[in-house]
Amino acid sequence: MKKTTINAILISIITLMSVSICFLIFCIVTRPRYVIVNEPETAMITEASNLTEDTQLSENTTNPTETPVEEPPVSTMHGKTSTRVNIRDAASEDARVLYTVDEGTTFDIIEIQDNGWSKILYEGSEAYISSSYVIITND
């Protein structure tokens, strides 16, 4: 083979690899990380059963003409994974891996913690997943 033919083949291969690398970089940069859908803030809601009986009685007797206001039920947050990820038994990278799940795996979110982990309900048990790989859905 001539040198010009070999050079043309090598240049074509290098060009194809460069385009592939640029595409992969684009995919990595634009992949979803942590998305909240229609939920501006996450709040912890405690139930009235956590109050002592004395507090409940004093609140109920302050104004006997008032009727207690029923709060609407809190909807459970649902989430799905943005990539293949490990589900662990504690909120730590050193914790034991319970499951490894694929992208798009759905679960119920119990709590989004400040330490970068989300407490979830997966296959009937509580577990933890890195919040970086959680997409909150509004299903």
C-alpha positions in Angstrom: 0.0 0.0 0.0 1.1 3.5 -0.6 1.9 5.9 2.2 -0.9 8.3 1.1 -3.5 5.5 1.4 -2.4 4.5 4.9 -2.3 8.2 6.0 -5.8 8.7 4.7 -7.1 5.7 6.6 -5.3 6.7 9.8 -6.7 10.3 9.5 -10.2 8.9 9.0 -9.9 6.7 12.1 -8.5 9.6 14.2 -11.4 11.8 13.0 -14.0 9.2 13.9 -12.5 8.7 17.3 -12.4 12.5 18.0 -16.1 12.8 17.0 -17.0 9.8 19.3 -15.1 11.4 22.2 -16.9 14.7 21.8 -20.2 13.0 21.7 -19.5 11.0 24.9 -18.4 14.2 26.7 -21.6 15.9 25.6 -23.7 13.0 26.9 -21.8 13.0 30.3 -22.2 16.8 30.7 -25.9 16.9 29.8 -27.1 13.8 31.8 -29.6 14.5 34.6 -28.1 14.6 38.0 -30.7 15.7 40.6 -33.9 17.0 39.3 -37.0 18.1 41.3 -40.2 18.2 39.4 -42.9 20.7 40.6 -41.4 20.7 44.2 -39.6 23.9 45.2 -38.7 22.8 48.7 -38.7 19.7 50.7 -40.1 19.9 54.2 -40.2 17.5 57.1 -43.7 17.1 58.5 -44.2 15.7 62.0 -47.5 14.1 63.0 -49.5 15.2 65.9 -49.0 11.9 67.6 -45.5 13.1 68.5 -46.9 15.7 70.9 -47.5 14.8 74.5 -51.0 14.3 75.8 -50.8 17.5 77.9 -49.9 19.6 74.9 -52.7 18.1 72.9 -55.2 18.7 75.6 -54.1 22.3 76.1 -54.3 23.0 72.4 -57.8 21.5 72.2 -59.1 23.4 75.2 -57.8 26.9 74.3 -60.8 27.7 72.2 -63.6 25.1 72.4 -65.6 26.7 69.6 -62.8 26.1 67.0 -63.0 22.9 65.1 -59.7 21.2 64.3 -58.6 21.8 60.7 -57.8 18.6 58.8 -54.5 18.8 56.9 -54.5 17.3 53.4 -52.7 13.9 53.3 -49.0 14.2 52.4 -48.3 12.6 49.0 -45.4 10.2 48.8 -42.5 11.4 46.7 -41.5 9.0 44.0 -38.1 8.8 42.3 -36.2 7.0 39.6 -32.5 6.5 39.0 -30.6 8.6 36.5 -28.0 5.9 35.8 -27.0 2.5 37.0 -26.4 2.9 40.8 -26.0 1.0 44.0 -28.7 0.9 46.7 -27.1 0.7 50.2 -28.1 -0.3 53.7 -26.8 3.0 55.2 -26.1 6.6 54.0 -22.5 6.1 53.3 -20.3 5.0 50.3 -18.7 2.5 52.7 -22.1 0.9 53.5 -23.0 -2.6 52.2 -24.6 -2.7 48.7 -28.0 -4.2 48.9 -28.9 -3.9 45.2 -27.4 -2.6 42.0 -30.2 -1.2 39.8 -30.4 0.1 36.2 -31.3 3.5 35.0 -35.0 4.3 35.3 -35.6 2.1 38.3 -38.5 3.6 40.4 -38.9 3.7 44.1 -40.7 5.7 46.9 -38.6 8.5 48.6 -39.0 8.6 52.4 -36.6 11.5 53.1 -34.0 13.5 51.3 -31.2 14.1 53.7 -28.8 17.0 54.0 -25.8 14.7 53.7 -26.3 14.0 50.0 -28.2 10.7 50.5 -31.9 9.9 50.1 -33.7 7.4 52.3 -36.0 5.3 50.0 -38.4 2.4 50.2 -37.2 -0.3 47.7 -38.7 -3.8 47.5 -40.4 -3.4 50.8 -37.4 -2.3 52.9 -35.7 1.0 53.7 -32.5 1.7 52.0 -30.3 4.6 50.9 -29.2 6.0 47.5 -26.9 8.9 46.6 -29.1 11.9 45.9 -26.9 12.7 43.0 -28.5 9.9 41.0 -32.1 10.5 42.0 -34.7 12.1 39.7 -37.8 13.1 41.6 -41.0 12.3 39.7 -44.5 13.5 40.3 -46.3 10.2 39.5 
